[in-house]
Amino acid sequence: MKQGSFNPTAKQVLVTFVLQQAEDQPLSKRVHLYRALAQYSGVPREMDALNQLADQLEAADLSCRQFVFDFTNATATAKPSASEASGHDGKNKHS
């Protein structure tokens, strides 16, 4: 092996692989994978980052699931254009 070349540890290889594979998984599976990696990591900064990512995904998912369109009170109102509001209809009145 060349001197100075990057030699990832087994842990780095596993974490990188899981993170890459997690991108293609359903949201609930990604949350579980991120939390598992956080526990596996043992490094406080990595643990915090992975748990925060899992929390954000869960919050976004919950927000999307709770979102409801409410068209029951919708009314269409036409607002006048700026020229109509000022009394100018764009027609030449000097002809």
N, C-alpha and C positions, 0 to 999 in steps of 0.2 A: 504494500500500500504506500502511496506517495506521502511524504511528510507534508503536514500542513493541510491535507485534504480533510473535508468534513466527514466525520465518522459518527453518525447519529447513534444514540443509545437505543436499546430495544424499546424503552419506554417512549422515546421520541417517535420511533417508527410506528408504534401502535397508536399513539395519540394522533399523529398526522393521518394515518389510515382511517381511523374512526371518524375524525372530523370531515375528511373528504367524502366518506361514504354517507355520513349523516345528512349531507346536503340534499341527497336524492330520496330521503325517507319522509314519510308522513310526519306532520308536526309533532304528534304525541310521541312518536318513536325518537325524534330528534331531542325532545326535552329529556326523555329517559337516558339517552346516550350522553348528553351533556352533563347531566347530574352524576351519572356513573363515572365519567371521566374526571369530574371534579373530585369525587371521593378517591379515585385511583391516583390522581395527581399528587396529593399530599403537600403541594406547594400552595401556601395561602393565597398568593396573588392569582395563580391560575385557577384555584378553586373558586375564588370570588368572581373572576371573569366568567367562568363557565356557568356558575349558578345564576349570575346576573343575566346571562344570555338566555338561559332556560326560563327565568322569571319573565323576561321581556317577551319571549315567544308565547308563553302561557297567557300573559296579559293581552297581547295582540289577538290571540285566538279567541279569548273570552269576549273581547270587545267586538270582534266580527260576529260572533254567535249571538250577541245580545242586540246588535244593530237591527233596527226595524224601520222600514220606510213608513211614513205616516202621510197618506194622501187624502185622508178623510176631511181635513180642513183646508185643503189647498184651493185657492181661488186664483184665477188668471186676471191680472189687471194690466192694462197697457199704459205705459208711461210715455208722455209726449217726448219727442226728440227735443234737443236744445233749440233748434230753429222754430219748432212749433210752439214751444213754451214762451219764446220771446216775441211771438206774433209774426214771425217771418216764415212763410210757407215755401220759400225758395223760388216763387214765381216772380217774374218781373212785372211790377205794377205800373211801370211807365210806358207800356205799349198801348 
